[in-house]
Amino acid sequence: MAGLPEILALDEIGPDLFRSGPITSEWARTFGGQIAAQSLMSAARTLDRSYVAHSLHGYFLRPGRPHEPTDHLVERLRDGGSFCTRRVTAVQAGEAIFTVTASFHRGDEGFSHQVDMPVVPAPDDIPESDRINGWGMPRPAEWRHWEMRWVPGEIGHVPGAPARQRVWIRYGHPLPDDGAVHACALTYLSDMALLGSARLPHPPTAVQGASLDHSLWFLRPFRVDEWLLYDQVSPSAEHGRALTRGRLFDTGGRLVAAVAQEGLMRFDRPRPTEDGDGKVSLSLPAPAVPDLR
Ligand SMILES: CCCCCCCCCCCCCCCC(=O)SCCNC(=O)CCNC(=O)[C@H](O)C(C)(C)COP(=O)(O)OP(=O)(O)OC[C@H]1O[C@@H](n2cnc3c(N)ncnc32)[C@H](O)[C@@H]1OP(=O)(O)O
């Protein structure tokens, strides 16, 4: 299965136009974090490296197909003295599958404050888990390059369970000392399991689930090949959509990133997993309740 270096290796096929993939994947549709990471890398490749990504805001418009290439079209919305802004549209077979606006900053001097990191066991005190909490399913092969340690005791799928889960996560191989690579890696991981936090207060039920939009703020320097605590909560689920929020802390307690996402989470009507006409299903089976005690 493709690792991050392969995922982020984009061919420049024209002016401000980059191509990713195809990649080997066990999924019928492309993982949203992957598309977002590749689009952010495309934007970064049109900029001087003194500008560092500080936020992105994107919409997932159609399911992507991992076994086909994706073109990322970059528009230079503004080049300022301190900030530069890019819009990227990811296209497969002539159709937009994702659009994102990303902003980059040279950095300035200013005030400093942050919230405290939640008190949780250290990653070395938690065993590695092969299941995805919230989804209750084995970790997908594409995520085997990642180490994930769920904070024990945050068991869901019982009415009234908190819509909250926390996981220590890091990429399992060293990454280059390149801030753009780490920003894209964090973009990838920021979509991992986040929507699962919205399933925890509810009984196991098959749903149609997918990331609809994604906002991410990079707040302080970080490395994704070192442990990060991903604190995920879902403040609301209604009308077949769930709102989720995430905060990422390093082991020193520094708040390095913040995430907000709305996801589709509607009760699934039985239908084939892959339609005869080639449409990709968004259906996710009822989770098996994981044993993380
Ligand atoms: C790659 C990830 C794999 C994950 C495997 C697990 C991994 C282990 C967990 C990890 C967790 C992952 C978390 C993923 C997080 C992302 O990465 S998801 C990937 C990124 N996001 C996406 O791909 C979403 C892309 N966007 C879209 O697909 C479209 O915008 C949307 C959301 C479907 C909306 O489009 P729309 O045209 O308004 O859709 P709509 O007409 O409502 O419905 C589409 C179809 O579903 C049917 N439908 C409507 N309601 C229902 C229903 N309740 N039940 C069944 N069918 C329905 C409709 O009839 C329609 O059928 P067709 O007419 O096409 O045959």
Ligand as a Chemical Component Dictionary entry (heavy atoms), coordinates in Angstrom:
data_LIG
# 
_chem_comp.id                   LIG 
_chem_comp.type                 NON-POLYMER 
_chem_comp.pdbx_formal_charge   0 
_chem_comp.three_letter_code    LIG 
# 
loop_
_chem_comp_atom.comp_id 
_chem_comp_atom.atom_id 
_chem_comp_atom.alt_atom_id 
_chem_comp_atom.type_symbol 
_chem_comp_atom.charge 
_chem_comp_atom.model_Cartn_x 
_chem_comp_atom.model_Cartn_y 
_chem_comp_atom.model_Cartn_z 
_chem_comp_atom.pdbx_ordinal 
LIG C1  C1  C 0 -12.183 6.229  1.583  1  
LIG C2  C2  C 0 -12.913 6.038  2.821  2  
LIG C3  C3  C 0 -13.372 4.625  2.985  3  
LIG C4  C4  C 0 -13.812 4.355  4.371  4  
LIG C5  C5  C 0 -13.817 2.902  4.638  5  
LIG C6  C6  C 0 -13.848 2.614  6.099  6  
LIG C7  C7  C 0 -12.536 2.884  6.702  7  
LIG C8  C8  C 0 -12.527 2.815  8.171  8  
LIG C9  C9  C 0 -13.193 3.953  8.721  9  
LIG C10 C10 C 0 -12.384 5.129  8.560  10 
LIG C11 C11 C 0 -13.189 6.363  8.536  11 
LIG C12 C12 C 0 -13.255 6.877  7.181  12 
LIG C13 C13 C 0 -13.741 8.226  7.131  13 
LIG C14 C14 C 0 -13.838 8.525  5.718  14 
LIG C15 C15 C 0 -13.620 9.926  5.481  15 
LIG C16 C16 C 0 -13.412 10.077 4.046  16 
LIG O1  O1  O 0 -12.342 10.204 3.595  17 
LIG S1  S1  S 0 -14.767 10.021 2.993  18 
LIG C17 C17 C 0 -14.032 10.403 1.422  19 
LIG C18 C18 C 0 -14.132 11.858 1.113  20 
LIG N1  N1  N 0 -15.484 12.278 0.931  21 
LIG C19 C19 C 0 -16.215 11.863 -0.123 22 
LIG O2  O2  O 0 -15.811 11.066 -0.942 23 
LIG C20 C20 C 0 -17.574 12.511 -0.296 24 
LIG C21 C21 C 0 -17.660 13.092 -1.683 25 
LIG N2  N2  N 0 -18.987 13.718 -1.916 26 
LIG C22 C22 C 0 -20.025 13.022 -2.364 27 
LIG O3  O3  O 0 -19.944 11.820 -2.590 28 
LIG C23 C23 C 0 -21.280 13.781 -2.624 29 
LIG O4  O4  O 0 -21.054 15.164 -2.478 30 
LIG C24 C24 C 0 -22.451 13.377 -1.690 31 
LIG C25 C25 C 0 -22.079 13.589 -0.253 32 
LIG C26 C26 C 0 -22.843 11.934 -1.927 33 
LIG C27 C27 C 0 -23.631 14.257 -2.015 34 
LIG O5  O5  O 0 -23.923 14.170 -3.389 35 
LIG P1  P1  P 0 -25.459 14.049 -3.869 36 
LIG O6  O6  O 0 -25.434 13.949 -5.345 37 
LIG O7  O7  O 0 -26.238 15.162 -3.299 38 
LIG O8  O8  O 0 -25.848 12.658 -3.219 39 
LIG P2  P2  P 0 -27.278 11.993 -3.006 40 
LIG O9  O9  O 0 -28.110 12.218 -4.237 41 
LIG O10 O10 O 0 -27.879 12.406 -1.728 42 
LIG O11 O11 O 0 -26.886 10.470 -2.814 43 
LIG C28 C28 C 0 -25.933 9.794  -3.632 44 
LIG C29 C29 C 0 -26.468 8.414  -3.872 45 
LIG O12 O12 O 0 -26.753 7.799  -2.625 46 
LIG C30 C30 C 0 -28.132 7.396  -2.597 47 
LIG N3  N3  N 0 -28.641 7.607  -1.255 48 
LIG C31 C31 C 0 -29.243 8.710  -0.770 49 
LIG N4  N4  N 0 -29.552 8.515  0.513  50 
LIG C32 C32 C 0 -29.133 7.274  0.835  51 
LIG C33 C33 C 0 -29.188 6.497  2.008  52 
LIG N5  N5  N 0 -29.709 6.963  3.123  53 
LIG N6  N6  N 0 -28.661 5.243  1.964  54 
LIG C34 C34 C 0 -28.108 4.734  0.840  55 
LIG N7  N7  N 0 -28.047 5.433  -0.321 56 
LIG C35 C35 C 0 -28.550 6.682  -0.309 57 
LIG C36 C36 C 0 -28.831 8.265  -3.612 58 
LIG O13 O13 O 0 -30.008 7.629  -4.097 59 
LIG C37 C37 C 0 -27.765 8.407  -4.666 60 
LIG O14 O14 O 0 -27.734 7.228  -5.442 61 
LIG P3  P3  P 0 -27.496 7.332  -7.021 62 
LIG O15 O15 O 0 -28.608 8.172  -7.551 63 
LIG O16 O16 O 0 -26.156 7.990  -7.185 64 
LIG O17 O17 O 0 -27.535 5.903  -7.464 65 
# 
loop_
_chem_comp_bond.comp_id 
_chem_comp_bond.atom_id_1 
_chem_comp_bond.atom_id_2 
_chem_comp_bond.value_order 
_chem_comp_bond.pdbx_ordinal 
LIG C1  C2  SING 1  
LIG C2  C3  SING 2  
LIG C3  C4  SING 3  
LIG C4  C5  SING 4  
LIG C5  C6  SING 5  
LIG C6  C7  SING 6  
LIG C7  C8  SING 7  
LIG C8  C9  SING 8  
LIG C9  C10 SING 9  
LIG C10 C11 SING 10 
LIG C11 C12 SING 11 
LIG C12 C13 SING 12 
LIG C13 C14 SING 13 
LIG C14 C15 SING 14 
LIG C15 C16 SING 15 
LIG C16 O1  DOUB 16 
LIG C16 S1  SING 17 
LIG S1  C17 SING 18 
LIG C17 C18 SING 19 
LIG C18 N1  SING 20 
LIG N1  C19 SING 21 
LIG C19 O2  DOUB 22 
LIG C19 C20 SING 23 
LIG C20 C21 SING 24 
LIG C21 N2  SING 25 
LIG N2  C22 SING 26 
LIG C22 O3  DOUB 27 
LIG C22 C23 SING 28 
LIG C23 O4  SING 29 
LIG C23 C24 SING 30 
LIG C24 C25 SING 31 
LIG C24 C26 SING 32 
LIG C24 C27 SING 33 
LIG C27 O5  SING 34 
LIG O5  P1  SING 35 
LIG P1  O6  DOUB 36 
LIG P1  O7  SING 37 
LIG P1  O8  SING 38 
LIG O8  P2  SING 39 
LIG P2  O9  DOUB 40 
LIG P2  O10 SING 41 
LIG P2  O11 SING 42 
LIG O11 C28 SING 43 
LIG C28 C29 SING 44 
LIG C29 O12 SING 45 
LIG C29 C37 SING 46 
LIG O12 C30 SING 47 
LIG C30 N3  SING 48 
LIG C30 C36 SING 49 
LIG N3  C31 SING 50 
LIG N3  C35 SING 51 
LIG C31 N4  DOUB 52 
LIG N4  C32 SING 53 
LIG C32 C33 SING 54 
LIG C32 C35 DOUB 55 
LIG C33 N5  SING 56 
LIG C33 N6  DOUB 57 
LIG N6  C34 SING 58 
LIG C34 N7  DOUB 59 
LIG N7  C35 SING 60 
LIG C36 O13 SING 61 
LIG C36 C37 SING 62 
LIG C37 O14 SING 63 
LIG O14 P3  SING 64 
LIG P3  O15 DOUB 65 
LIG P3  O16 SING 66 
LIG P3  O17 SING 67 
# 
